[in-house]
Amino acid sequence: MSQDRQLQEAVLAEFIWEPSVNGGHIGVTAKDGIVTLTGHVENYLEKRAAEKAAARVKGVKAVVEEIKVELHSSMRRTDEDIARAAVDRLAWEVTVPRDKVKVKVEGGLVTLTGQVEWHYQQVAAERSVRGLMGVIGVFNQTTIKPRADAINIGHSIDQALHRSWFDPKTITVSTQGGKVKLTGTVETPGDRLVAGATAWGAVGATDVENDLIVA
C-alpha cells in the first residue's frame, strides 16, 4: 500500500474515532503529506473539528480544508438573529474586552472586527461565536493593539521555546516591531501549533507568521 493511501486511511480512521465528526460526508485525499478534505458537514464546529482531527494524524504535513457547511433547515437562522446572539455571547465572555469587538453577519458568515490587547482575546472572541446556530463560517479580522514594549520580543520567544521541548537550533525567530516570523523545522503538526502559540504569548506580539516545516 502506498504512503498516500496509508495516510488517507489513517485520517478516515481518525474521523471515525472523533465523536464530533461525521466522516460519512467528508472526502479525503492525500499526496506527499498534504491532506485535502472535501464534502459537507451540518455545522461550523464540525468543520473545525474535522480539520483539527486530520492535522493531528501522524504524517500529515498540511491540511487543505474545502468542506462546506450545509445547515439542516432546523438550524437555519436569519443574519439578524445570528448577529444578536453573537453580540450577547461576546458580552458574556469574560476574556473578551467589552465593546471592543464588532460583529457583521452576511449569509451566515460572521465577521469580527475591532482591536484587542492580546491574541488570546482574539481567539476567545472567535471561539465564542463558532457554535452559534446558523453560523457557517467565521472571519476573524480583529487586530492586536501595538505595544511599545516589543523591543526584545524575539529574545523572549527564544527563551520561551527553549523552556519547552524545542531545540532552539531548529527554529529561527525573526521580528520587526510586533510582527514575528518563525522558520525552521519541527517533528509534528502539533509541535508547529505549540510553537506558534508560544510566539503569540510574547508581550507585544501583534502578528505571527508560522513558516515552520514539519519534517
PyMOL CGO cylinders between C-alpha atoms (Angstrom):
from pymol import cmd
from pymol.cgo import CYLINDER

trace = [
    CYLINDER, 0.00, 0.00, 0.00, 1.36, 3.44, -0.93, 0.3, 1, 1, 1, 1, 1, 1,
    CYLINDER, 1.36, 3.44, -0.93, 2.16, 6.04, 1.75, 0.3, 1, 1, 1, 1, 1, 1,
    CYLINDER, 2.16, 6.04, 1.75, -0.51, 8.36, 0.35, 0.3, 1, 1, 1, 1, 1, 1,
    CYLINDER, -0.51, 8.36, 0.35, -3.14, 5.62, 0.67, 0.3, 1, 1, 1, 1, 1, 1,
    CYLINDER, -3.14, 5.62, 0.67, -1.99, 4.78, 4.20, 0.3, 1, 1, 1, 1, 1, 1,
    CYLINDER, -1.99, 4.78, 4.20, -2.25, 8.44, 5.21, 0.3, 1, 1, 1, 1, 1, 1,
    CYLINDER, -2.25, 8.44, 5.21, -5.71, 8.72, 3.64, 0.3, 1, 1, 1, 1, 1, 1,
    CYLINDER, -5.71, 8.72, 3.64, -6.94, 5.70, 5.58, 0.3, 1, 1, 1, 1, 1, 1,
    CYLINDER, -6.94, 5.70, 5.58, -5.36, 6.98, 8.81, 0.3, 1, 1, 1, 1, 1, 1,
    CYLINDER, -5.36, 6.98, 8.81, -7.26, 10.28, 8.51, 0.3, 1, 1, 1, 1, 1, 1,
    CYLINDER, -7.26, 10.28, 8.51, -10.53, 8.44, 7.78, 0.3, 1, 1, 1, 1, 1, 1,
    CYLINDER, -10.53, 8.44, 7.78, -9.92, 6.26, 10.83, 0.3, 1, 1, 1, 1, 1, 1,
    CYLINDER, -9.92, 6.26, 10.83, -9.35, 9.38, 12.93, 0.3, 1, 1, 1, 1, 1, 1,
    CYLINDER, -9.35, 9.38, 12.93, -12.73, 10.72, 11.80, 0.3, 1, 1, 1, 1, 1, 1,
    CYLINDER, -12.73, 10.72, 11.80, -14.37, 7.50, 12.99, 0.3, 1, 1, 1, 1, 1, 1,
    CYLINDER, -14.37, 7.50, 12.99, -12.58, 7.88, 16.33, 0.3, 1, 1, 1, 1, 1, 1,
    CYLINDER, -12.58, 7.88, 16.33, -13.55, 11.57, 16.76, 0.3, 1, 1, 1, 1, 1, 1,
    CYLINDER, -13.55, 11.57, 16.76, -17.16, 11.72, 18.09, 0.3, 1, 1, 1, 1, 1, 1,
    CYLINDER, -17.16, 11.72, 18.09, -17.74, 15.32, 16.96, 0.3, 1, 1, 1, 1, 1, 1,
    CYLINDER, -17.74, 15.32, 16.96, -17.12, 14.46, 13.29, 0.3, 1, 1, 1, 1, 1, 1,
    CYLINDER, -17.12, 14.46, 13.29, -19.41, 12.52, 10.95, 0.3, 1, 1, 1, 1, 1, 1,
    CYLINDER, -19.41, 12.52, 10.95, -16.91, 11.32, 8.38, 0.3, 1, 1, 1, 1, 1, 1,
    CYLINDER, -16.91, 11.32, 8.38, -19.58, 9.81, 6.15, 0.3, 1, 1, 1, 1, 1, 1,
    CYLINDER, -19.58, 9.81, 6.15, -19.91, 13.02, 4.15, 0.3, 1, 1, 1, 1, 1, 1,
    CYLINDER, -19.91, 13.02, 4.15, -16.23, 14.01, 4.13, 0.3, 1, 1, 1, 1, 1, 1,
    CYLINDER, -16.23, 14.01, 4.13, -13.87, 13.07, 1.31, 0.3, 1, 1, 1, 1, 1, 1,
    CYLINDER, -13.87, 13.07, 1.31, -10.14, 12.68, 1.98, 0.3, 1, 1, 1, 1, 1, 1,
    CYLINDER, -10.14, 12.68, 1.98, -7.23, 12.67, -0.45, 0.3, 1, 1, 1, 1, 1, 1,
    CYLINDER, -7.23, 12.67, -0.45, -3.54, 12.60, 0.43, 0.3, 1, 1, 1, 1, 1, 1,
    CYLINDER, -3.54, 12.60, 0.43, -0.42, 13.39, -1.56, 0.3, 1, 1, 1, 1, 1, 1,
    CYLINDER, -0.42, 13.39, -1.56, 3.10, 13.79, -0.17, 0.3, 1, 1, 1, 1, 1, 1,
    CYLINDER, 3.10, 13.79, -0.17, 1.79, 14.55, 3.31, 0.3, 1, 1, 1, 1, 1, 1,
    CYLINDER, 1.79, 14.55, 3.31, -0.75, 17.14, 2.12, 0.3, 1, 1, 1, 1, 1, 1,
    CYLINDER, -0.75, 17.14, 2.12, -4.30, 16.12, 3.04, 0.3, 1, 1, 1, 1, 1, 1,
    CYLINDER, -4.30, 16.12, 3.04, -7.31, 17.66, 1.27, 0.3, 1, 1, 1, 1, 1, 1,
    CYLINDER, -7.31, 17.66, 1.27, -10.76, 17.50, 2.86, 0.3, 1, 1, 1, 1, 1, 1,
    CYLINDER, -10.76, 17.50, 2.86, -13.91, 17.91, 0.78, 0.3, 1, 1, 1, 1, 1, 1,
    CYLINDER, -13.91, 17.91, 0.78, -17.62, 17.23, 1.21, 0.3, 1, 1, 1, 1, 1, 1,
    CYLINDER, -17.62, 17.23, 1.21, -20.05, 18.78, 3.65, 0.3, 1, 1, 1, 1, 1, 1,
    CYLINDER, -20.05, 18.78, 3.65, -20.96, 18.89, 7.33, 0.3, 1, 1, 1, 1, 1, 1,
    CYLINDER, -20.96, 18.89, 7.33, -24.01, 20.14, 9.24, 0.3, 1, 1, 1, 1, 1, 1,
    CYLINDER, -24.01, 20.14, 9.24, -22.38, 22.91, 11.29, 0.3, 1, 1, 1, 1, 1, 1,
    CYLINDER, -22.38, 22.91, 11.29, -19.28, 25.05, 11.54, 0.3, 1, 1, 1, 1, 1, 1,
    CYLINDER, -19.28, 25.05, 11.54, -17.98, 23.39, 14.70, 0.3, 1, 1, 1, 1, 1, 1,
    CYLINDER, -17.98, 23.39, 14.70, -17.87, 20.04, 12.90, 0.3, 1, 1, 1, 1, 1, 1,
    CYLINDER, -17.87, 20.04, 12.90, -15.94, 21.65, 10.05, 0.3, 1, 1, 1, 1, 1, 1,
    CYLINDER, -15.94, 21.65, 10.05, -13.31, 22.90, 12.50, 0.3, 1, 1, 1, 1, 1, 1,
    CYLINDER, -13.31, 22.90, 12.50, -13.23, 19.57, 14.35, 0.3, 1, 1, 1, 1, 1, 1,
    CYLINDER, -13.23, 19.57, 14.35, -12.57, 17.71, 11.09, 0.3, 1, 1, 1, 1, 1, 1,
    CYLINDER, -12.57, 17.71, 11.09, -9.67, 19.99, 10.26, 0.3, 1, 1, 1, 1, 1, 1,
    CYLINDER, -9.67, 19.99, 10.26, -8.12, 19.52, 13.71, 0.3, 1, 1, 1, 1, 1, 1,
    CYLINDER, -8.12, 19.52, 13.71, -8.62, 15.74, 13.62, 0.3, 1, 1, 1, 1, 1, 1,
    CYLINDER, -8.62, 15.74, 13.62, -6.85, 15.48, 10.27, 0.3, 1, 1, 1, 1, 1, 1,
    CYLINDER, -6.85, 15.48, 10.27, -3.99, 17.73, 11.39, 0.3, 1, 1, 1, 1, 1, 1,
    CYLINDER, -3.99, 17.73, 11.39, -3.13, 15.56, 14.40, 0.3, 1, 1, 1, 1, 1, 1,
    CYLINDER, -3.13, 15.56, 14.40, -2.64, 12.38, 12.36, 0.3, 1, 1, 1, 1, 1, 1,
    CYLINDER, -2.64, 12.38, 12.36, 0.99, 11.31, 12.17, 0.3, 1, 1, 1, 1, 1, 1,
    CYLINDER, 0.99, 11.31, 12.17, 2.47, 12.03, 8.75, 0.3, 1, 1, 1, 1, 1, 1,
    CYLINDER, 2.47, 12.03, 8.75, 0.18, 14.96, 7.91, 0.3, 1, 1, 1, 1, 1, 1,
    CYLINDER, 0.18, 14.96, 7.91, 2.25, 18.00, 6.97, 0.3, 1, 1, 1, 1, 1, 1,
    CYLINDER, 2.25, 18.00, 6.97, -0.61, 20.30, 5.99, 0.3, 1, 1, 1, 1, 1, 1,
    CYLINDER, -0.61, 20.30, 5.99, -4.39, 20.26, 5.61, 0.3, 1, 1, 1, 1, 1, 1,
    CYLINDER, -4.39, 20.26, 5.61, -6.29, 21.83, 2.72, 0.3, 1, 1, 1, 1, 1, 1,
    CYLINDER, -6.29, 21.83, 2.72, -9.81, 22.31, 4.05, 0.3, 1, 1, 1, 1, 1, 1,
    CYLINDER, -9.81, 22.31, 4.05, -12.55, 22.60, 1.40, 0.3, 1, 1, 1, 1, 1, 1,
    CYLINDER, -12.55, 22.60, 1.40, -15.50, 21.33, 3.45, 0.3, 1, 1, 1, 1, 1, 1,
    CYLINDER, -15.50, 21.33, 3.45, -18.81, 23.17, 3.05, 0.3, 1, 1, 1, 1, 1, 1,
    CYLINDER, -18.81, 23.17, 3.05, -21.32, 23.76, 5.83, 0.3, 1, 1, 1, 1, 1, 1,
    CYLINDER, -21.32, 23.76, 5.83, -24.84, 22.70, 4.78, 0.3, 1, 1, 1, 1, 1, 1,
    CYLINDER, -24.84, 22.70, 4.78, -27.22, 23.60, 7.56, 0.3, 1, 1, 1, 1, 1, 1,
    CYLINDER, -27.22, 23.60, 7.56, -30.28, 21.49, 8.29, 0.3, 1, 1, 1, 1, 1, 1,
    CYLINDER, -30.28, 21.49, 8.29, -33.49, 23.50, 7.96, 0.3, 1, 1, 1, 1, 1, 1,
    CYLINDER, -33.49, 23.50, 7.96, -33.97, 23.38, 11.74, 0.3, 1, 1, 1, 1, 1, 1,
    CYLINDER, -33.97, 23.38, 11.74, -30.54, 25.03, 12.25, 0.3, 1, 1, 1, 1, 1, 1,
    CYLINDER, -30.54, 25.03, 12.25, -31.04, 27.99, 9.93, 0.3, 1, 1, 1, 1, 1, 1,
    CYLINDER, -31.04, 27.99, 9.93, -31.35, 31.47, 11.43, 0.3, 1, 1, 1, 1, 1, 1,
    CYLINDER, -31.35, 31.47, 11.43, -31.60, 34.97, 9.96, 0.3, 1, 1, 1, 1, 1, 1,
    CYLINDER, -31.60, 34.97, 9.96, -28.50, 37.16, 9.92, 0.3, 1, 1, 1, 1, 1, 1,
    CYLINDER, -28.50, 37.16, 9.92, -30.21, 39.47, 12.38, 0.3, 1, 1, 1, 1, 1, 1,
    CYLINDER, -30.21, 39.47, 12.38, -30.79, 36.60, 14.82, 0.3, 1, 1, 1, 1, 1, 1,
    CYLINDER, -30.79, 36.60, 14.82, -27.18, 35.45, 14.47, 0.3, 1, 1, 1, 1, 1, 1,
    CYLINDER, -27.18, 35.45, 14.47, -25.83, 38.98, 14.98, 0.3, 1, 1, 1, 1, 1, 1,
    CYLINDER, -25.83, 38.98, 14.98, -27.92, 39.50, 18.09, 0.3, 1, 1, 1, 1, 1, 1,
    CYLINDER, -27.92, 39.50, 18.09, -26.82, 36.15, 19.53, 0.3, 1, 1, 1, 1, 1, 1,
    CYLINDER, -26.82, 36.15, 19.53, -23.16, 36.90, 18.72, 0.3, 1, 1, 1, 1, 1, 1,
    CYLINDER, -23.16, 36.90, 18.72, -23.27, 40.29, 20.45, 0.3, 1, 1, 1, 1, 1, 1,
    CYLINDER, -23.27, 40.29, 20.45, -24.87, 38.71, 23.52, 0.3, 1, 1, 1, 1, 1, 1,
    CYLINDER, -24.87, 38.71, 23.52, -22.35, 35.88, 23.59, 0.3, 1, 1, 1, 1, 1, 1,
    CYLINDER, -22.35, 35.88, 23.59, -19.39, 38.28, 23.35, 0.3, 1, 1, 1, 1, 1, 1,
    CYLINDER, -19.39, 38.28, 23.35, -20.84, 40.39, 26.14, 0.3, 1, 1, 1, 1, 1, 1,
    CYLINDER, -20.84, 40.39, 26.14, -20.90, 37.31, 28.41, 0.3, 1, 1, 1, 1, 1, 1,
    CYLINDER, -20.90, 37.31, 28.41, -17.34, 36.18, 27.52, 0.3, 1, 1, 1, 1, 1, 1,
    CYLINDER, -17.34, 36.18, 27.52, -15.06, 37.41, 30.31, 0.3, 1, 1, 1, 1, 1, 1,
    CYLINDER, -15.06, 37.41, 30.31, -11.88, 37.05, 28.23, 0.3, 1, 1, 1, 1, 1, 1,
    CYLINDER, -11.88, 37.05, 28.23, -13.12, 39.42, 25.50, 0.3, 1, 1, 1, 1, 1, 1,
    CYLINDER, -13.12, 39.42, 25.50, -12.78, 43.15, 26.31, 0.3, 1, 1, 1, 1, 1, 1,
    CYLINDER, -12.78, 43.15, 26.31, -16.23, 44.67, 26.48, 0.3, 1, 1, 1, 1, 1, 1,
    CYLINDER, -16.23, 44.67, 26.48, -17.34, 46.69, 23.44, 0.3, 1, 1, 1, 1, 1, 1,
    CYLINDER, -17.34, 46.69, 23.44, -14.00, 46.12, 21.66, 0.3, 1, 1, 1, 1, 1, 1,
    CYLINDER, -14.00, 46.12, 21.66, -15.18, 43.51, 19.13, 0.3, 1, 1, 1, 1, 1, 1,
    CYLINDER, -15.18, 43.51, 19.13, -17.75, 44.38, 16.47, 0.3, 1, 1, 1, 1, 1, 1,
    CYLINDER, -17.75, 44.38, 16.47, -19.92, 41.87, 14.60, 0.3, 1, 1, 1, 1, 1, 1,
    CYLINDER, -19.92, 41.87, 14.60, -21.10, 41.72, 10.99, 0.3, 1, 1, 1, 1, 1, 1,
    CYLINDER, -21.10, 41.72, 10.99, -23.18, 38.85, 9.59, 0.3, 1, 1, 1, 1, 1, 1,
    CYLINDER, -23.18, 38.85, 9.59, -23.90, 38.16, 5.94, 0.3, 1, 1, 1, 1, 1, 1,
    CYLINDER, -23.90, 38.16, 5.94, -25.40, 34.91, 4.71, 0.3, 1, 1, 1, 1, 1, 1,
    CYLINDER, -25.40, 34.91, 4.71, -24.48, 33.13, 7.95, 0.3, 1, 1, 1, 1, 1, 1,
    CYLINDER, -24.48, 33.13, 7.95, -20.84, 34.26, 7.71, 0.3, 1, 1, 1, 1, 1, 1,
    CYLINDER, -20.84, 34.26, 7.71, -19.74, 36.15, 10.82, 0.3, 1, 1, 1, 1, 1, 1,
    CYLINDER, -19.74, 36.15, 10.82, -17.03, 38.80, 10.53, 0.3, 1, 1, 1, 1, 1, 1,
    CYLINDER, -17.03, 38.80, 10.53, -15.37, 40.08, 13.70, 0.3, 1, 1, 1, 1, 1, 1,
    CYLINDER, -15.37, 40.08, 13.70, -13.53, 43.42, 13.72, 0.3, 1, 1, 1, 1, 1, 1,
    CYLINDER, -13.53, 43.42, 13.72, -12.05, 45.68, 16.36, 0.3, 1, 1, 1, 1, 1, 1,
    CYLINDER, -12.05, 45.68, 16.36, -8.85, 45.93, 18.37, 0.3, 1, 1, 1, 1, 1, 1,
    CYLINDER, -8.85, 45.93, 18.37, -7.81, 43.95, 21.46, 0.3, 1, 1, 1, 1, 1, 1,
    CYLINDER, -7.81, 43.95, 21.46, -4.70, 43.75, 23.65, 0.3, 1, 1, 1, 1, 1, 1,
    CYLINDER, -4.70, 43.75, 23.65, -3.78, 40.07, 23.31, 0.3, 1, 1, 1, 1, 1, 1,
    CYLINDER, -3.78, 40.07, 23.31, -4.00, 37.19, 20.84, 0.3, 1, 1, 1, 1, 1, 1,
    CYLINDER, -4.00, 37.19, 20.84, -5.87, 35.01, 23.34, 0.3, 1, 1, 1, 1, 1, 1,
    CYLINDER, -5.87, 35.01, 23.34, -8.64, 37.63, 23.30, 0.3, 1, 1, 1, 1, 1, 1,
    CYLINDER, -8.64, 37.63, 23.30, -8.86, 37.29, 19.51, 0.3, 1, 1, 1, 1, 1, 1,
    CYLINDER, -8.86, 37.29, 19.51, -9.13, 33.52, 19.89, 0.3, 1, 1, 1, 1, 1, 1,
    CYLINDER, -9.13, 33.52, 19.89, -11.75, 33.81, 22.63, 0.3, 1, 1, 1, 1, 1, 1,
    CYLINDER, -11.75, 33.81, 22.63, -13.91, 36.12, 20.52, 0.3, 1, 1, 1, 1, 1, 1,
    CYLINDER, -13.91, 36.12, 20.52, -13.90, 33.69, 17.60, 0.3, 1, 1, 1, 1, 1, 1,
    CYLINDER, -13.90, 33.69, 17.60, -14.49, 30.69, 19.83, 0.3, 1, 1, 1, 1, 1, 1,
    CYLINDER, -14.49, 30.69, 19.83, -17.50, 32.42, 21.39, 0.3, 1, 1, 1, 1, 1, 1,
    CYLINDER, -17.50, 32.42, 21.39, -19.41, 32.66, 18.11, 0.3, 1, 1, 1, 1, 1, 1,
    CYLINDER, -19.41, 32.66, 18.11, -18.34, 29.46, 16.30, 0.3, 1, 1, 1, 1, 1, 1,
    CYLINDER, -18.34, 29.46, 16.30, -21.04, 27.29, 17.81, 0.3, 1, 1, 1, 1, 1, 1,
    CYLINDER, -21.04, 27.29, 17.81, -23.97, 29.67, 17.36, 0.3, 1, 1, 1, 1, 1, 1,
    CYLINDER, -23.97, 29.67, 17.36, -26.88, 28.20, 15.46, 0.3, 1, 1, 1, 1, 1, 1,
    CYLINDER, -26.88, 28.20, 15.46, -26.93, 29.31, 11.83, 0.3, 1, 1, 1, 1, 1, 1,
    CYLINDER, -26.93, 29.31, 11.83, -23.22, 30.18, 11.59, 0.3, 1, 1, 1, 1, 1, 1,
    CYLINDER, -23.22, 30.18, 11.59, -21.49, 28.68, 8.55, 0.3, 1, 1, 1, 1, 1, 1,
    CYLINDER, -21.49, 28.68, 8.55, -18.13, 30.42, 8.94, 0.3, 1, 1, 1, 1, 1, 1,
    CYLINDER, -18.13, 30.42, 8.94, -16.19, 32.99, 10.97, 0.3, 1, 1, 1, 1, 1, 1,
    CYLINDER, -16.19, 32.99, 10.97, -13.77, 35.61, 9.63, 0.3, 1, 1, 1, 1, 1, 1,
    CYLINDER, -13.77, 35.61, 9.63, -11.69, 36.97, 12.49, 0.3, 1, 1, 1, 1, 1, 1,
    CYLINDER, -11.69, 36.97, 12.49, -10.39, 40.35, 11.36, 0.3, 1, 1, 1, 1, 1, 1,
    CYLINDER, -10.39, 40.35, 11.36, -9.71, 41.74, 14.82, 0.3, 1, 1, 1, 1, 1, 1,
    CYLINDER, -9.71, 41.74, 14.82, -6.27, 43.26, 15.33, 0.3, 1, 1, 1, 1, 1, 1,
    CYLINDER, -6.27, 43.26, 15.33, -3.92, 43.49, 18.29, 0.3, 1, 1, 1, 1, 1, 1,
    CYLINDER, -3.92, 43.49, 18.29, -3.02, 46.91, 19.61, 0.3, 1, 1, 1, 1, 1, 1,
    CYLINDER, -3.02, 46.91, 19.61, 0.71, 47.64, 19.10, 0.3, 1, 1, 1, 1, 1, 1,
    CYLINDER, 0.71, 47.64, 19.10, 2.74, 47.98, 22.28, 0.3, 1, 1, 1, 1, 1, 1,
    CYLINDER, 2.74, 47.98, 22.28, 5.88, 49.98, 22.98, 0.3, 1, 1, 1, 1, 1, 1,
    CYLINDER, 5.88, 49.98, 22.98, 7.50, 47.07, 24.86, 0.3, 1, 1, 1, 1, 1, 1,
    CYLINDER, 7.50, 47.07, 24.86, 8.06, 44.89, 21.76, 0.3, 1, 1, 1, 1, 1, 1,
    CYLINDER, 8.06, 44.89, 21.76, 11.79, 45.65, 21.52, 0.3, 1, 1, 1, 1, 1, 1,
    CYLINDER, 11.79, 45.65, 21.52, 13.09, 42.37, 22.97, 0.3, 1, 1, 1, 1, 1, 1,
    CYLINDER, 13.09, 42.37, 22.97, 10.24, 40.23, 21.70, 0.3, 1, 1, 1, 1, 1, 1,
    CYLINDER, 10.24, 40.23, 21.70, 12.50, 37.90, 19.66, 0.3, 1, 1, 1, 1, 1, 1,
    CYLINDER, 12.50, 37.90, 19.66, 14.70, 37.10, 22.64, 0.3, 1, 1, 1, 1, 1, 1,
    CYLINDER, 14.70, 37.10, 22.64, 11.66, 36.48, 24.83, 0.3, 1, 1, 1, 1, 1, 1,
    CYLINDER, 11.66, 36.48, 24.83, 10.23, 34.00, 22.31, 0.3, 1, 1, 1, 1, 1, 1,
    CYLINDER, 10.23, 34.00, 22.31, 13.59, 32.21, 22.01, 0.3, 1, 1, 1, 1, 1, 1,
    CYLINDER, 13.59, 32.21, 22.01, 13.66, 31.75, 25.78, 0.3, 1, 1, 1, 1, 1, 1,
    CYLINDER, 13.66, 31.75, 25.78, 10.06, 30.53, 25.87, 0.3, 1, 1, 1, 1, 1, 1,
    CYLINDER, 10.06, 30.53, 25.87, 10.72, 27.98, 23.11, 0.3, 1, 1, 1, 1, 1, 1,
    CYLINDER, 10.72, 27.98, 23.11, 13.82, 26.80, 24.95, 0.3, 1, 1, 1, 1, 1, 1,
    CYLINDER, 13.82, 26.80, 24.95, 11.78, 26.26, 28.11, 0.3, 1, 1, 1, 1, 1, 1,
    CYLINDER, 11.78, 26.26, 28.11, 9.61, 23.89, 26.09, 0.3, 1, 1, 1, 1, 1, 1,
    CYLINDER, 9.61, 23.89, 26.09, 10.98, 20.77, 24.44, 0.3, 1, 1, 1, 1, 1, 1,
    CYLINDER, 10.98, 20.77, 24.44, 12.05, 22.58, 21.27, 0.3, 1, 1, 1, 1, 1, 1,
    CYLINDER, 12.05, 22.58, 21.27, 15.67, 22.62, 20.21, 0.3, 1, 1, 1, 1, 1, 1,
    CYLINDER, 15.67, 22.62, 20.21, 16.38, 26.34, 19.61, 0.3, 1, 1, 1, 1, 1, 1,
    CYLINDER, 16.38, 26.34, 19.61, 18.75, 25.36, 16.80, 0.3, 1, 1, 1, 1, 1, 1,
    CYLINDER, 18.75, 25.36, 16.80, 15.83, 24.08, 14.71, 0.3, 1, 1, 1, 1, 1, 1,
    CYLINDER, 15.83, 24.08, 14.71, 13.66, 27.22, 14.98, 0.3, 1, 1, 1, 1, 1, 1,
    CYLINDER, 13.66, 27.22, 14.98, 14.66, 30.73, 13.94, 0.3, 1, 1, 1, 1, 1, 1,
    CYLINDER, 14.66, 30.73, 13.94, 12.73, 33.71, 15.30, 0.3, 1, 1, 1, 1, 1, 1,
    CYLINDER, 12.73, 33.71, 15.30, 12.85, 36.98, 13.39, 0.3, 1, 1, 1, 1, 1, 1,
    CYLINDER, 12.85, 36.98, 13.39, 10.93, 40.11, 14.35, 0.3, 1, 1, 1, 1, 1, 1,
    CYLINDER, 10.93, 40.11, 14.35, 10.04, 43.52, 13.04, 0.3, 1, 1, 1, 1, 1, 1,
    CYLINDER, 10.04, 43.52, 13.04, 8.26, 45.53, 15.67, 0.3, 1, 1, 1, 1, 1, 1,
    CYLINDER, 8.26, 45.53, 15.67, 5.44, 43.32, 16.90, 0.3, 1, 1, 1, 1, 1, 1,
    CYLINDER, 5.44, 43.32, 16.90, 5.49, 41.10, 13.80, 0.3, 1, 1, 1, 1, 1, 1,
    CYLINDER, 5.49, 41.10, 13.80, 7.07, 37.69, 14.38, 0.3, 1, 1, 1, 1, 1, 1,
    CYLINDER, 7.07, 37.69, 14.38, 8.21, 35.11, 11.83, 0.3, 1, 1, 1, 1, 1, 1,
    CYLINDER, 8.21, 35.11, 11.83, 9.07, 31.51, 12.71, 0.3, 1, 1, 1, 1, 1, 1,
    CYLINDER, 9.07, 31.51, 12.71, 11.17, 29.45, 10.30, 0.3, 1, 1, 1, 1, 1, 1,
    CYLINDER, 11.17, 29.45, 10.30, 12.86, 26.07, 10.60, 0.3, 1, 1, 1, 1, 1, 1,
    CYLINDER, 12.86, 26.07, 10.60, 11.58, 22.56, 11.23, 0.3, 1, 1, 1, 1, 1, 1,
    CYLINDER, 11.58, 22.56, 11.23, 9.51, 20.66, 13.80, 0.3, 1, 1, 1, 1, 1, 1,
    CYLINDER, 9.51, 20.66, 13.80, 8.63, 16.98, 14.07, 0.3, 1, 1, 1, 1, 1, 1,
    CYLINDER, 8.63, 16.98, 14.07, 4.80, 17.10, 14.07, 0.3, 1, 1, 1, 1, 1, 1,
    CYLINDER, 4.80, 17.10, 14.07, 1.90, 19.42, 13.16, 0.3, 1, 1, 1, 1, 1, 1,
    CYLINDER, 1.90, 19.42, 13.16, 1.17, 19.59, 16.88, 0.3, 1, 1, 1, 1, 1, 1,
    CYLINDER, 1.17, 19.59, 16.88, 4.67, 20.93, 17.54, 0.3, 1, 1, 1, 1, 1, 1,
    CYLINDER, 4.67, 20.93, 17.54, 4.09, 23.56, 14.87, 0.3, 1, 1, 1, 1, 1, 1,
    CYLINDER, 4.09, 23.56, 14.87, 0.90, 24.70, 16.60, 0.3, 1, 1, 1, 1, 1, 1,
    CYLINDER, 0.90, 24.70, 16.60, 2.58, 24.79, 20.02, 0.3, 1, 1, 1, 1, 1, 1,
    CYLINDER, 2.58, 24.79, 20.02, 5.49, 26.85, 18.69, 0.3, 1, 1, 1, 1, 1, 1,
    CYLINDER, 5.49, 26.85, 18.69, 3.07, 29.30, 17.10, 0.3, 1, 1, 1, 1, 1, 1,
    CYLINDER, 3.07, 29.30, 17.10, 1.04, 29.59, 20.29, 0.3, 1, 1, 1, 1, 1, 1,
    CYLINDER, 1.04, 29.59, 20.29, 4.25, 30.18, 22.25, 0.3, 1, 1, 1, 1, 1, 1,
    CYLINDER, 4.25, 30.18, 22.25, 5.18, 33.06, 19.95, 0.3, 1, 1, 1, 1, 1, 1,
    CYLINDER, 5.18, 33.06, 19.95, 1.71, 34.56, 20.32, 0.3, 1, 1, 1, 1, 1, 1,
    CYLINDER, 1.71, 34.56, 20.32, 2.20, 34.59, 24.10, 0.3, 1, 1, 1, 1, 1, 1,
    CYLINDER, 2.20, 34.59, 24.10, 5.01, 37.13, 23.89, 0.3, 1, 1, 1, 1, 1, 1,
    CYLINDER, 5.01, 37.13, 23.89, 4.29, 40.63, 25.17, 0.3, 1, 1, 1, 1, 1, 1,
    CYLINDER, 4.29, 40.63, 25.17, 3.95, 42.92, 22.16, 0.3, 1, 1, 1, 1, 1, 1,
    CYLINDER, 3.95, 42.92, 22.16, 3.29, 40.27, 19.51, 0.3, 1, 1, 1, 1, 1, 1,
    CYLINDER, 3.29, 40.27, 19.51, 0.76, 41.65, 17.01, 0.3, 1, 1, 1, 1, 1, 1,
    CYLINDER, 0.76, 41.65, 17.01, 1.21, 39.10, 14.21, 0.3, 1, 1, 1, 1, 1, 1,
    CYLINDER, 1.21, 39.10, 14.21, 2.84, 35.65, 13.93, 0.3, 1, 1, 1, 1, 1, 1,
    CYLINDER, 2.84, 35.65, 13.93, 3.83, 34.18, 10.58, 0.3, 1, 1, 1, 1, 1, 1,
    CYLINDER, 3.83, 34.18, 10.58, 4.35, 30.48, 11.23, 0.3, 1, 1, 1, 1, 1, 1,
    CYLINDER, 4.35, 30.48, 11.23, 6.53, 29.14, 8.40, 0.3, 1, 1, 1, 1, 1, 1,
    CYLINDER, 6.53, 29.14, 8.40, 7.76, 26.10, 10.33, 0.3, 1, 1, 1, 1, 1, 1,
    CYLINDER, 7.76, 26.10, 10.33, 8.01, 22.94, 8.23, 0.3, 1, 1, 1, 1, 1, 1,
    CYLINDER, 8.01, 22.94, 8.23, 7.04, 19.50, 9.52, 0.3, 1, 1, 1, 1, 1, 1,
    CYLINDER, 7.04, 19.50, 9.52, 9.96, 17.22, 8.70, 0.3, 1, 1, 1, 1, 1, 1,
]
cmd.load_cgo(trace, "trace")
